[in-house]
Amino acid sequence: MKIRVILVLGLTAVAAVFSGCANPNLVRVKPWERATLAGYSMRADRDSLHTAMSEHTFFSRETAAGGRGVGGSGCGCN
């Protein structure tokens, strides 16, 4: 029984250690991939009607205009 508990705790510890690992080489954007990510289809403001509708929604919900580049919500009294 004691060996089983130690085995389960050991496997849990190993799973916890390896679950959050990421290879930094896979996350970086390679120089030849930058043209794809800078393309027109990747722009958030490529559809002017959708942008206007989103601005209206944000204004209606938060009583604020502009500042779409900042994440989060609330009163903004930081």
mmCIF file of the N, C-alpha and C atoms, coordinates in Angstrom:
data_MODEL
# 
_entry.id   MODEL 
# 
loop_
_atom_site.group_PDB 
_atom_site.id 
_atom_site.type_symbol 
_atom_site.label_atom_id 
_atom_site.label_alt_id 
_atom_site.label_comp_id 
_atom_site.label_asym_id 
_atom_site.label_entity_id 
_atom_site.label_seq_id 
_atom_site.pdbx_PDB_ins_code 
_atom_site.Cartn_x 
_atom_site.Cartn_y 
_atom_site.Cartn_z 
_atom_site.occupancy 
_atom_site.B_iso_or_equiv 
_atom_site.pdbx_formal_charge 
_atom_site.auth_seq_id 
_atom_site.auth_comp_id 
_atom_site.auth_asym_id 
_atom_site.auth_atom_id 
_atom_site.pdbx_PDB_model_num 
ATOM 1   N N  . MET A 1 1  ? 0.818   -1.190 0.000   1.00 0.00 ? 1  MET A N  1 
ATOM 2   C CA . MET A 1 1  ? 0.000   0.000  0.000   1.00 0.00 ? 1  MET A CA 1 
ATOM 3   C C  . MET A 1 1  ? 0.865   1.259  0.000   1.00 0.00 ? 1  MET A C  1 
ATOM 4   N N  . LYS A 1 2  ? 1.946   1.226  0.762   1.00 0.00 ? 2  LYS A N  1 
ATOM 5   C CA . LYS A 1 2  ? 2.836   2.369  0.851   1.00 0.00 ? 2  LYS A CA 1 
ATOM 6   C C  . LYS A 1 2  ? 3.548   2.618  -0.478  1.00 0.00 ? 2  LYS A C  1 
ATOM 7   N N  . ILE A 1 3  ? 3.913   1.551  -1.154  1.00 0.00 ? 3  ILE A N  1 
ATOM 8   C CA . ILE A 1 3  ? 4.589   1.678  -2.452  1.00 0.00 ? 3  ILE A CA 1 
ATOM 9   C C  . ILE A 1 3  ? 3.639   2.285  -3.480  1.00 0.00 ? 3  ILE A C  1 
ATOM 10  N N  . ARG A 1 4  ? 2.379   1.897  -3.429  1.00 0.00 ? 4  ARG A N  1 
ATOM 11  C CA . ARG A 1 4  ? 1.392   2.431  -4.374  1.00 0.00 ? 4  ARG A CA 1 
ATOM 12  C C  . ARG A 1 4  ? 1.213   3.935  -4.173  1.00 0.00 ? 4  ARG A C  1 
ATOM 13  N N  . VAL A 1 5  ? 1.161   4.387  -2.930  1.00 0.00 ? 5  VAL A N  1 
ATOM 14  C CA . VAL A 1 5  ? 1.007   5.814  -2.635  1.00 0.00 ? 5  VAL A CA 1 
ATOM 15  C C  . VAL A 1 5  ? 2.226   6.586  -3.136  1.00 0.00 ? 5  VAL A C  1 
ATOM 16  N N  . ILE A 1 6  ? 3.402   6.060  -2.893  1.00 0.00 ? 6  ILE A N  1 
ATOM 17  C CA . ILE A 1 6  ? 4.632   6.713  -3.354  1.00 0.00 ? 6  ILE A CA 1 
ATOM 18  C C  . ILE A 1 6  ? 4.663   6.755  -4.876  1.00 0.00 ? 6  ILE A C  1 
ATOM 19  N N  . LEU A 1 7  ? 4.247   5.683  -5.519  1.00 0.00 ? 7  LEU A N  1 
ATOM 20  C CA . LEU A 1 7  ? 4.226   5.640  -6.983  1.00 0.00 ? 7  LEU A CA 1 
ATOM 21  C C  . LEU A 1 7  ? 3.247   6.666  -7.554  1.00 0.00 ? 7  LEU A C  1 
ATOM 22  N N  . VAL A 1 8  ? 2.066   6.756  -6.960  1.00 0.00 ? 8  VAL A N  1 
ATOM 23  C CA . VAL A 1 8  ? 1.064   7.722  -7.435  1.00 0.00 ? 8  VAL A CA 1 
ATOM 24  C C  . VAL A 1 8  ? 1.558   9.152  -7.223  1.00 0.00 ? 8  VAL A C  1 
ATOM 25  N N  . LEU A 1 9  ? 2.148   9.433  -6.064  1.00 0.00 ? 9  LEU A N  1 
ATOM 26  C CA . LEU A 1 9  ? 2.687   10.769 -5.813  1.00 0.00 ? 9  LEU A CA 1 
ATOM 27  C C  . LEU A 1 9  ? 3.836   11.100 -6.759  1.00 0.00 ? 9  LEU A C  1 
ATOM 28  N N  . GLY A 1 10 ? 4.683   10.121 -7.035  1.00 0.00 ? 10 GLY A N  1 
ATOM 29  C CA . GLY A 1 10 ? 5.785   10.335 -7.967  1.00 0.00 ? 10 GLY A CA 1 
ATOM 30  C C  . GLY A 1 10 ? 5.296   10.616 -9.380  1.00 0.00 ? 10 GLY A C  1 
ATOM 31  N N  . LEU A 1 11 ? 4.319   9.842  -9.842  1.00 0.00 ? 11 LEU A N  1 
ATOM 32  C CA . LEU A 1 11 ? 3.768   10.070 -11.181 1.00 0.00 ? 11 LEU A CA 1 
ATOM 33  C C  . LEU A 1 11 ? 3.045   11.416 -11.265 1.00 0.00 ? 11 LEU A C  1 
ATOM 34  N N  . THR A 1 12 ? 2.374   11.800 -10.192 1.00 0.00 ? 12 THR A N  1 
ATOM 35  C CA . THR A 1 12 ? 1.709   13.098 -10.162 1.00 0.00 ? 12 THR A CA 1 
ATOM 36  C C  . THR A 1 12 ? 2.723   14.234 -10.230 1.00 0.00 ? 12 THR A C  1 
ATOM 37  N N  . ALA A 1 13 ? 3.825   14.083 -9.499  1.00 0.00 ? 13 ALA A N  1 
ATOM 38  C CA . ALA A 1 13 ? 4.872   15.108 -9.531  1.00 0.00 ? 13 ALA A CA 1 
ATOM 39  C C  . ALA A 1 13 ? 5.506   15.213 -10.908 1.00 0.00 ? 13 ALA A C  1 
ATOM 40  N N  . VAL A 1 14 ? 5.762   14.080 -11.541 1.00 0.00 ? 14 VAL A N  1 
ATOM 41  C CA . VAL A 1 14 ? 6.347   14.084 -12.889 1.00 0.00 ? 14 VAL A CA 1 
ATOM 42  C C  . VAL A 1 14 ? 5.382   14.724 -13.880 1.00 0.00 ? 14 VAL A C  1 
ATOM 43  N N  . ALA A 1 15 ? 4.101   14.396 -13.773 1.00 0.00 ? 15 ALA A N  1 
ATOM 44  C CA . ALA A 1 15 ? 3.105   14.982 -14.674 1.00 0.00 ? 15 ALA A CA 1 
ATOM 45  C C  . ALA A 1 15 ? 3.000   16.493 -14.469 1.00 0.00 ? 15 ALA A C  1 
ATOM 46  N N  . ALA A 1 16 ? 3.093   16.936 -13.217 1.00 0.00 ? 16 ALA A N  1 
ATOM 47  C CA . ALA A 1 16 ? 3.010   18.367 -12.940 1.00 0.00 ? 16 ALA A CA 1 
ATOM 48  C C  . ALA A 1 16 ? 4.226   19.112 -13.479 1.00 0.00 ? 16 ALA A C  1 
ATOM 49  N N  . VAL A 1 17 ? 5.378   18.495 -13.404 1.00 0.00 ? 17 VAL A N  1 
ATOM 50  C CA . VAL A 1 17 ? 6.597   19.146 -13.888 1.00 0.00 ? 17 VAL A CA 1 
ATOM 51  C C  . VAL A 1 17 ? 6.593   19.262 -15.401 1.00 0.00 ? 17 VAL A C  1 
ATOM 52  N N  . PHE A 1 18 ? 6.166   18.212 -16.093 1.00 0.00 ? 18 PHE A N  1 
ATOM 53  C CA . PHE A 1 18 ? 6.240   18.212 -17.560 1.00 0.00 ? 18 PHE A CA 1 
ATOM 54  C C  . PHE A 1 18 ? 5.006   18.773 -18.242 1.00 0.00 ? 18 PHE A C  1 
ATOM 55  N N  . SER A 1 19 ? 3.961   19.090 -17.505 1.00 0.00 ? 19 SER A N  1 
ATOM 56  C CA . SER A 1 19 ? 2.738   19.569 -18.155 1.00 0.00 ? 19 SER A CA 1 
ATOM 57  C C  . SER A 1 19 ? 2.857   20.998 -18.648 1.00 0.00 ? 19 SER A C  1 
ATOM 58  N N  . GLY A 1 20 ? 3.685   21.827 -18.030 1.00 0.00 ? 20 GLY A N  1 
ATOM 59  C CA . GLY A 1 20 ? 3.776   23.225 -18.416 1.00 0.00 ? 20 GLY A CA 1 
ATOM 60  C C  . GLY A 1 20 ? 4.983   23.557 -19.259 1.00 0.00 ? 20 GLY A C  1 
ATOM 61  N N  . CYS A 1 21 ? 5.705   22.574 -19.707 1.00 0.00 ? 21 CYS A N  1 
ATOM 62  C CA . CYS A 1 21 ? 6.928   22.837 -20.458 1.00 0.00 ? 21 CYS A CA 1 
ATOM 63  C C  . CYS A 1 21 ? 6.602   23.204 -21.902 1.00 0.00 ? 21 CYS A C  1 
ATOM 64  N N  . ALA A 1 22 ? 7.324   24.151 -22.407 1.00 0.00 ? 22 ALA A N  1 
ATOM 65  C CA . ALA A 1 22 ? 7.190   24.546 -23.801 1.00 0.00 ? 22 ALA A CA 1 
ATOM 66  C C  . ALA A 1 22 ? 8.581   24.768 -24.368 1.00 0.00 ? 22 ALA A C  1 
ATOM 67  N N  . ASN A 1 23 ? 8.759   24.378 -25.585 1.00 0.00 ? 23 ASN A N  1 
ATOM 68  C CA . ASN A 1 23 ? 10.038  24.557 -26.244 1.00 0.00 ? 23 ASN A CA 1 
ATOM 69  C C  . ASN A 1 23 ? 10.083  25.976 -26.808 1.00 0.00 ? 23 ASN A C  1 
ATOM 70  N N  . PRO A 1 24 ? 10.984  26.841 -26.320 1.00 0.00 ? 24 PRO A N  1 
ATOM 71  C CA . PRO A 1 24 ? 11.007  28.225 -26.815 1.00 0.00 ? 24 PRO A CA 1 
ATOM 72  C C  . PRO A 1 24 ? 11.327  28.325 -28.298 1.00 0.00 ? 24 PRO A C  1 
ATOM 73  N N  . ASN A 1 25 ? 11.973  27.332 -28.861 1.00 0.00 ? 25 ASN A N  1 
ATOM 74  C CA . ASN A 1 25 ? 12.278  27.371 -30.290 1.00 0.00 ? 25 ASN A CA 1 
ATOM 75  C C  . ASN A 1 25 ? 11.020  27.197 -31.134 1.00 0.00 ? 25 ASN A C  1 
ATOM 76  N N  . LEU A 1 26 ? 9.993   26.570 -30.591 1.00 0.00 ? 26 LEU A N  1 
ATOM 77  C CA . LEU A 1 26 ? 8.754   26.379 -31.337 1.00 0.00 ? 26 LEU A CA 1 
ATOM 78  C C  . LEU A 1 26 ? 7.863   27.618 -31.278 1.00 0.00 ? 26 LEU A C  1 
ATOM 79  N N  . VAL A 1 27 ? 8.070   28.472 -30.294 1.00 0.00 ? 27 VAL A N  1 
ATOM 80  C CA . VAL A 1 27 ? 7.222   29.637 -30.107 1.00 0.00 ? 27 VAL A CA 1 
ATOM 81  C C  . VAL A 1 27 ? 7.687   30.813 -30.960 1.00 0.00 ? 27 VAL A C  1 
ATOM 82  N N  . ARG A 1 28 ? 8.948   30.918 -31.210 1.00 0.00 ? 28 ARG A N  1 
ATOM 83  C CA . ARG A 1 28 ? 9.486   32.053 -31.956 1.00 0.00 ? 28 ARG A CA 1 
ATOM 84  C C  . ARG A 1 28 ? 9.014   32.044 -33.409 1.00 0.00 ? 28 ARG A C  1 
ATOM 85  N N  . VAL A 1 29 ? 8.853   33.226 -33.948 1.00 0.00 ? 29 VAL A N  1 
ATOM 86  C CA . VAL A 1 29 ? 8.478   33.368 -35.349 1.00 0.00 ? 29 VAL A CA 1 
ATOM 87  C C  . VAL A 1 29 ? 9.757   33.400 -36.167 1.00 0.00 ? 29 VAL A C  1 
ATOM 88  N N  . LYS A 1 30 ? 9.823   32.520 -37.121 1.00 0.00 ? 30 LYS A N  1 
ATOM 89  C CA . LYS A 1 30 ? 11.005  32.456 -37.993 1.00 0.00 ? 30 LYS A CA 1 
ATOM 90  C C  . LYS A 1 30 ? 10.970  33.625 -38.973 1.00 0.00 ? 30 LYS A C  1 
ATOM 91  N N  . PRO A 1 31 ? 12.129  34.083 -39.441 1.00 0.00 ? 31 PRO A N  1 
ATOM 92  C CA . PRO A 1 31 ? 12.159  35.229 -40.362 1.00 0.00 ? 31 PRO A CA 1 
ATOM 93  C C  . PRO A 1 31 ? 11.330  35.009 -41.627 1.00 0.00 ? 31 PRO A C  1 
ATOM 94  N N  . TRP A 1 32 ? 11.278  33.802 -42.120 1.00 0.00 ? 32 TRP A N  1 
ATOM 95  C CA . TRP A 1 32 ? 10.517  33.555 -43.357 1.00 0.00 ? 32 TRP A CA 1 
ATOM 96  C C  . TRP A 1 32 ? 9.016   33.437 -43.094 1.00 0.00 ? 32 TRP A C  1 
ATOM 97  N N  . GLU A 1 33 ? 8.583   33.391 -41.819 1.00 0.00 ? 33 GLU A N  1 
ATOM 98  C CA . GLU A 1 33 ? 7.169   33.335 -41.490 1.00 0.00 ? 33 GLU A CA 1 
ATOM 99  C C  . GLU A 1 33 ? 6.584   34.716 -41.227 1.00 0.00 ? 33 GLU A C  1 
ATOM 100 N N  . ARG A 1 34 ? 7.413   35.707 -41.104 1.00 0.00 ? 34 ARG A N  1 
ATOM 101 C CA . ARG A 1 34 ? 6.934   37.048 -40.756 1.00 0.00 ? 34 ARG A CA 1 
ATOM 102 C C  . ARG A 1 34 ? 6.084   37.669 -41.857 1.00 0.00 ? 34 ARG A C  1 
ATOM 103 N N  . ALA A 1 35 ? 6.366   37.362 -43.094 1.00 0.00 ? 35 ALA A N  1 
ATOM 104 C CA . ALA A 1 35 ? 5.559   37.908 -44.191 1.00 0.00 ? 35 ALA A CA 1 
ATOM 105 C C  . ALA A 1 35 ? 4.133   37.381 -44.111 1.00 0.00 ? 35 ALA A C  1 
ATOM 106 N N  . THR A 1 36 ? 3.962   36.136 -43.720 1.00 0.00 ? 36 THR A N  1 
ATOM 107 C CA . THR A 1 36 ? 2.625   35.564 -43.591 1.00 0.00 ? 36 THR A CA 1 
ATOM 108 C C  . THR A 1 36 ? 1.861   36.230 -42.457 1.00 0.00 ? 36 THR A C  1 
ATOM 109 N N  . LEU A 1 37 ? 2.528   36.449 -41.336 1.00 0.00 ? 37 LEU A N  1 
ATOM 110 C CA . LEU A 1 37 ? 1.865   37.057 -40.187 1.00 0.00 ? 37 LEU A CA 1 
ATOM 111 C C  . LEU A 1 37 ? 1.613   38.550 -40.382 1.00 0.00 ? 37 LEU A C  1 
ATOM 112 N N  . ALA A 1 38 ? 2.333   39.192 -41.278 1.00 0.00 ? 38 ALA A N  1 
ATOM 113 C CA . ALA A 1 38 ? 2.137   40.610 -41.541 1.00 0.00 ? 38 ALA A CA 1 
ATOM 114 C C  . ALA A 1 38 ? 1.163   40.848 -42.681 1.00 0.00 ? 38 ALA A C  1 
ATOM 115 N N  . GLY A 1 39 ? 0.561   39.799 -43.206 1.00 0.00 ? 39 GLY A N  1 
ATOM 116 C CA . GLY A 1 39 ? -0.351  39.918 -44.336 1.00 0.00 ? 39 GLY A CA 1 
ATOM 117 C C  . GLY A 1 39 ? -1.649  40.635 -43.982 1.00 0.00 ? 39 GLY A C  1 
ATOM 118 N N  . TYR A 1 40 ? -2.365  41.045 -45.006 1.00 0.00 ? 40 TYR A N  1 
ATOM 119 C CA . TYR A 1 40 ? -3.614  41.790 -44.836 1.00 0.00 ? 40 TYR A CA 1 
ATOM 120 C C  . TYR A 1 40 ? -4.651  40.954 -44.100 1.00 0.00 ? 40 TYR A C  1 
ATOM 121 N N  . SER A 1 41 ? -4.702  39.652 -44.351 1.00 0.00 ? 41 SER A N  1 
ATOM 122 C CA . SER A 1 41 ? -5.716  38.809 -43.722 1.00 0.00 ? 41 SER A CA 1 
ATOM 123 C C  . SER A 1 41 ? -5.495  38.639 -42.225 1.00 0.00 ? 41 SER A C  1 
ATOM 124 N N  . MET A 1 42 ? -4.309  38.957 -41.725 1.00 0.00 ? 42 MET A N  1 
ATOM 125 C CA . MET A 1 42 ? -4.027  38.834 -40.299 1.00 0.00 ? 42 MET A CA 1 
ATOM 126 C C  . MET A 1 42 ? -4.336  40.114 -39.525 1.00 0.00 ? 42 MET A C  1 
ATOM 127 N N  . ARG A 1 43 ? -4.708  41.171 -40.205 1.00 0.00 ? 43 ARG A N  1 
ATOM 128 C CA . ARG A 1 43 ? -5.003  42.434 -39.540 1.00 0.00 ? 43 ARG A CA 1 
ATOM 129 C C  . ARG A 1 43 ? -6.354  42.359 -38.836 1.00 0.00 ? 43 ARG A C  1 
ATOM 130 N N  . ALA A 1 44 ? -6.435  42.910 -37.649 1.00 0.00 ? 44 ALA A N  1 
ATOM 131 C CA . ALA A 1 44 ? -7.690  42.898 -36.900 1.00 0.00 ? 44 ALA A CA 1 
ATOM 132 C C  . ALA A 1 44 ? -8.675  43.926 -37.442 1.00 0.00 ? 44 ALA A C  1 
ATOM 133 N N  . ASP A 1 45 ? -8.190  44.965 -38.113 1.00 0.00 ? 45 ASP A N  1 
ATOM 134 C CA . ASP A 1 45 ? -9.069  46.031 -38.589 1.00 0.00 ? 45 ASP A CA 1 
ATOM 135 C C  . ASP A 1 45 ? -9.293  45.974 -40.101 1.00 0.00 ? 45 ASP A C  1 
ATOM 136 N N  . ARG A 1 46 ? -9.214  44.813 -40.700 1.00 0.00 ? 46 ARG A N  1 
ATOM 137 C CA . ARG A 1 46 ? -9.357  44.718 -42.155 1.00 0.00 ? 46 ARG A CA 1 
ATOM 138 C C  . ARG A 1 46 ? -10.800 44.897 -42.616 1.00 0.00 ? 46 ARG A C  1 
ATOM 139 N N  . ASP A 1 47 ? -11.773 44.677 -41.738 1.00 0.00 ? 47 ASP A N  1 
ATOM 140 C CA . ASP A 1 47 ? -13.179 44.850 -42.084 1.00 0.00 ? 47 ASP A CA 1 
ATOM 141 C C  . ASP A 1 47 ? -13.699 46.072 -41.339 1.00 0.00 ? 47 ASP A C  1 
ATOM 142 N N  . SER A 1 48 ? -13.916 47.157 -42.057 1.00 0.00 ? 48 SER A N  1 
ATOM 143 C CA . SER A 1 48 ? -14.294 48.415 -41.395 1.00 0.00 ? 48 SER A CA 1 
ATOM 144 C C  . SER A 1 48 ? -15.675 48.331 -40.749 1.00 0.00 ? 48 SER A C  1 
ATOM 145 N N  . LEU A 1 49 ? -16.613 47.574 -41.341 1.00 0.00 ? 49 LEU A N  1 
ATOM 146 C CA . LEU A 1 49 ? -17.942 47.439 -40.742 1.00 0.00 ? 49 LEU A CA 1 
ATOM 147 C C  . LEU A 1 49 ? -17.853 46.688 -39.418 1.00 0.00 ? 49 LEU A C  1 
ATOM 148 N N  . HIS A 1 50 ? -17.089 45.606 -39.389 1.00 0.00 ? 50 HIS A N  1 
ATOM 149 C CA . HIS A 1 50 ? -16.925 44.845 -38.151 1.00 0.00 ? 50 HIS A CA 1 
ATOM 150 C C  . HIS A 1 50 ? -16.224 45.676 -37.080 1.00 0.00 ? 50 HIS A C  1 
ATOM 151 N N  . THR A 1 51 ? -15.249 46.460 -37.489 1.00 0.00 ? 51 THR A N  1 
ATOM 152 C CA . THR A 1 51 ? -14.556 47.326 -36.533 1.00 0.00 ? 51 THR A CA 1 
ATOM 153 C C  . THR A 1 51 ? -15.523 48.346 -35.943 1.00 0.00 ? 51 THR A C  1 
ATOM 154 N N  . ALA A 1 52 ? -16.355 48.948 -36.775 1.00 0.00 ? 52 ALA A N  1 
ATOM 155 C CA . ALA A 1 52 ? -17.328 49.927 -36.289 1.00 0.00 ? 52 ALA A CA 1 
ATOM 156 C C  . ALA A 1 52 ? -18.343 49.280 -35.353 1.00 0.00 ? 52 ALA A C  1 
ATOM 157 N N  . MET A 1 53 ? -18.783 48.077 -35.683 1.00 0.00 ? 53 MET A N  1 
ATOM 158 C CA . MET A 1 53 ? -19.735 47.379 -34.818 1.00 0.00 ? 53 MET A CA 1 
ATOM 159 C C  . MET A 1 53 ? -19.091 46.998 -33.484 1.00 0.00 ? 53 MET A C  1 
ATOM 160 N N  . SER A 1 54 ? -17.842 46.576 -33.516 1.00 0.00 ? 54 SER A N  1 
ATOM 161 C CA . SER A 1 54 ? -17.139 46.245 -32.270 1.00 0.00 ? 54 SER A CA 1 
ATOM 162 C C  . SER A 1 54 ? -16.943 47.474 -31.410 1.00 0.00 ? 54 SER A C  1 
ATOM 163 N N  . GLU A 1 55 ? -16.583 48.593 -32.032 1.00 0.00 ? 55 GLU A N  1 
ATOM 164 C CA . GLU A 1 55 ? -16.429 49.845 -31.287 1.00 0.00 ? 55 GLU A CA 1 
ATOM 165 C C  . GLU A 1 55 ? -17.753 50.253 -30.630 1.00 0.00 ? 55 GLU A C  1 
ATOM 166 N N  . HIS A 1 56 ? -18.851 50.080 -31.363 1.00 0.00 ? 56 HIS A N  1 
ATOM 167 C CA . HIS A 1 56 ? -20.162 50.413 -30.805 1.00 0.00 ? 56 HIS A CA 1 
ATOM 168 C C  . HIS A 1 56 ? -20.482 49.518 -29.612 1.00 0.00 ? 56 HIS A C  1 
ATOM 169 N N  . THR A 1 57 ? -20.168 48.222 -29.727 1.00 0.00 ? 57 THR A N  1 
ATOM 170 C CA . THR A 1 57 ? -20.415 47.290 -28.629 1.00 0.00 ? 57 THR A CA 1 
ATOM 171 C C  . THR A 1 57 ? -19.586 47.649 -27.411 1.00 0.00 ? 57 THR A C  1 
ATOM 172 N N  . PHE A 1 58 ? -18.291 47.932 -27.613 1.00 0.00 ? 58 PHE A N  1 
ATOM 173 C CA . PHE A 1 58 ? -17.437 48.302 -26.495 1.00 0.00 ? 58 PHE A CA 1 
ATOM 174 C C  . PHE A 1 58 ? -17.917 49.597 -25.853 1.00 0.00 ? 58 PHE A C  1 
ATOM 175 N N  . PHE A 1 59 ? -18.338 50.560 -26.675 1.00 0.00 ? 59 PHE A N  1 
ATOM 176 C CA . PHE A 1 59 ? -18.825 51.828 -26.137 1.00 0.00 ? 59 PHE A CA 1 
ATOM 177 C C  . PHE A 1 59 ? -20.097 51.616 -25.332 1.00 0.00 ? 59 PHE A C  1 
ATOM 178 N N  . SER A 1 60 ? -20.989 50.758 -25.840 1.00 0.00 ? 60 SER A N  1 
ATOM 179 C CA . SER A 1 60 ? -22.258 50.520 -25.153 1.00 0.00 ? 60 SER A CA 1 
ATOM 180 C C  . SER A 1 60 ? -22.056 49.791 -23.840 1.00 0.00 ? 60 SER A C  1 
ATOM 181 N N  . ARG A 1 61 ? -21.136 48.854 -23.809 1.00 0.00 ? 61 ARG A N  1 
ATOM 182 C CA . ARG A 1 61 ? -20.924 48.063 -22.596 1.00 0.00 ? 61 ARG A CA 1 
ATOM 183 C C  . ARG A 1 61 ? -20.084 48.786 -21.560 1.00 0.00 ? 61 ARG A C  1 
ATOM 184 N N  . GLU A 1 62 ? -19.075 49.487 -22.004 1.00 0.00 ? 62 GLU A N  1 
ATOM 185 C CA . GLU A 1 62 ? -18.115 50.045 -21.074 1.00 0.00 ? 62 GLU A CA 1 
ATOM 186 C C  . GLU A 1 62 ? -18.149 51.562 -20.988 1.00 0.00 ? 62 GLU A C  1 
ATOM 187 N N  . THR A 1 63 ? -18.997 52.188 -21.747 1.00 0.00 ? 63 THR A N  1 
ATOM 188 C CA . THR A 1 63 ? -19.092 53.635 -21.796 1.00 0.00 ? 63 THR A CA 1 
ATOM 189 C C  . THR A 1 63 ? -17.730 54.257 -22.034 1.00 0.00 ? 63 THR A C  1 
ATOM 190 N N  . ALA A 1 64 ? -17.026 53.699 -23.004 1.00 0.00 ? 64 ALA A N  1 
ATOM 191 C CA . ALA A 1 64 ? -15.699 54.197 -23.349 1.00 0.00 ? 64 ALA A CA 1 
ATOM 192 C C  . ALA A 1 64 ? -15.522 54.090 -24.855 1.00 0.00 ? 64 ALA A C  1 
ATOM 193 N N  . ALA A 1 65 ? -14.701 54.943 -25.401 1.00 0.00 ? 65 ALA A N  1 
ATOM 194 C CA . ALA A 1 65 ? -14.435 54.910 -26.831 1.00 0.00 ? 65 ALA A CA 1 
ATOM 195 C C  . ALA A 1 65 ? -12.933 54.808 -27.040 1.00 0.00 ? 65 ALA A C  1 
ATOM 196 N N  . GLY A 1 66 ? -12.539 54.068 -28.065 1.00 0.00 ? 66 GLY A N  1 
ATOM 197 C CA . GLY A 1 66 ? -11.124 53.916 -28.389 1.00 0.00 ? 66 GLY A CA 1 
ATOM 198 C C  . GLY A 1 66 ? -10.428 52.963 -27.435 1.00 0.00 ? 66 GLY A C  1 
ATOM 199 N N  . GLY A 1 67 ? -9.123  52.883 -27.553 1.00 0.00 ? 67 GLY A N  1 
ATOM 200 C CA . GLY A 1 67 ? -8.338  52.045 -26.669 1.00 0.00 ? 67 GLY A CA 1 
ATOM 201 C C  . GLY A 1 67 ? -8.492  50.570 -26.915 1.00 0.00 ? 67 GLY A C  1 
ATOM 202 N N  . ARG A 1 68 ? -8.744  50.192 -28.160 1.00 0.00 ? 68 ARG A N  1 
ATOM 203 C CA . ARG A 1 68 ? -8.943  48.783 -28.453 1.00 0.00 ? 68 ARG A CA 1 
ATOM 204 C C  . ARG A 1 68 ? -7.672  47.965 -28.301 1.00 0.00 ? 68 ARG A C  1 
ATOM 205 N N  . GLY A 1 69 ? -6.509  48.592 -28.282 1.00 0.00 ? 69 GLY A N  1 
ATOM 206 C CA . GLY A 1 69 ? -5.267  47.863 -28.193 1.00 0.00 ? 69 GLY A CA 1 
ATOM 207 C C  . GLY A 1 69 ? -4.922  47.379 -26.799 1.00 0.00 ? 69 GLY A C  1 
ATOM 208 N N  . VAL A 1 70 ? -5.710  47.759 -25.824 1.00 0.00 ? 70 VAL A N  1 
ATOM 209 C CA . VAL A 1 70 ? -5.445  47.390 -24.439 1.00 0.00 ? 70 VAL A CA 1 
ATOM 210 C C  . VAL A 1 70 ? -6.436  46.354 -23.995 1.00 0.00 ? 70 VAL A C  1 
ATOM 211 N N  . GLY A 1 71 ? -5.950  45.250 -23.431 1.00 0.00 ? 71 GLY A N  1 
ATOM 212 C CA . GLY A 1 71 ? -6.828  44.205 -22.961 1.00 0.00 ? 71 GLY A CA 1 
ATOM 213 C C  . GLY A 1 71 ? -7.421  44.537 -21.603 1.00 0.00 ? 71 GLY A C  1 
ATOM 214 N N  . GLY A 1 72 ? -8.468  43.832 -21.262 1.00 0.00 ? 72 GLY A N  1 
ATOM 215 C CA . GLY A 1 72 ? -9.077  44.021 -19.958 1.00 0.00 ? 72 GLY A CA 1 
ATOM 216 C C  . GLY A 1 72 ? -10.319 44.875 -20.032 1.00 0.00 ? 72 GLY A C  1 
ATOM 217 N N  . SER A 1 73 ? -10.944 45.022 -18.894 1.00 0.00 ? 73 SER A N  1 
ATOM 218 C CA . SER A 1 73 ? -12.158 45.826 -18.850 1.00 0.00 ? 73 SER A CA 1 
ATOM 219 C C  . SER A 1 73 ? -12.259 46.465 -17.473 1.00 0.00 ? 73 SER A C  1 
ATOM 220 N N  . GLY A 1 74 ? -13.327 47.151 -17.236 1.00 0.00 ? 74 GLY A N  1 
ATOM 221 C CA . GLY A 1 74 ? -13.532 47.801 -15.945 1.00 0.00 ? 74 GLY A CA 1 
ATOM 222 C C  . GLY A 1 74 ? -13.599 49.297 -16.108 1.00 0.00 ? 74 GLY A C  1 
ATOM 223 N N  . CYS A 1 75 ? -13.505 49.983 -14.990 1.00 0.00 ? 75 CYS A N  1 
ATOM 224 C CA . CYS A 1 75 ? -13.696 51.427 -15.005 1.00 0.00 ? 75 CYS A CA 1 
ATOM 225 C C  . CYS A 1 75 ? -12.437 52.165 -15.500 1.00 0.00 ? 75 CYS A C  1 
ATOM 226 N N  . GLY A 1 76 ? -11.278 51.550 -15.460 1.00 0.00 ? 76 GLY A N  1 
ATOM 227 C CA . GLY A 1 76 ? -10.058 52.190 -15.922 1.00 0.00 ? 76 GLY A CA 1 
ATOM 228 C C  . GLY A 1 76 ? -9.515  53.200 -14.937 1.00 0.00 ? 76 GLY A C  1 
ATOM 229 N N  . CYS A 1 77 ? -9.758  53.000 -13.665 1.00 0.00 ? 77 CYS A N  1 
ATOM 230 C CA . CYS A 1 77 ? -9.318  53.978 -12.669 1.00 0.00 ? 77 CYS A CA 1 
ATOM 231 C C  . CYS A 1 77 ? -8.015  53.559 -12.001 1.00 0.00 ? 77 CYS A C  1 
ATOM 232 N N  . ASN A 1 78 ? -7.122  52.951 -12.746 1.00 0.00 ? 78 ASN A N  1 
ATOM 233 C CA . ASN A 1 78 ? -5.833  52.536 -12.169 1.00 0.00 ? 78 ASN A CA 1 
ATOM 234 C C  . ASN A 1 78 ? -4.981  53.740 -11.926 1.00 0.00 ? 78 ASN A C  1 
# 
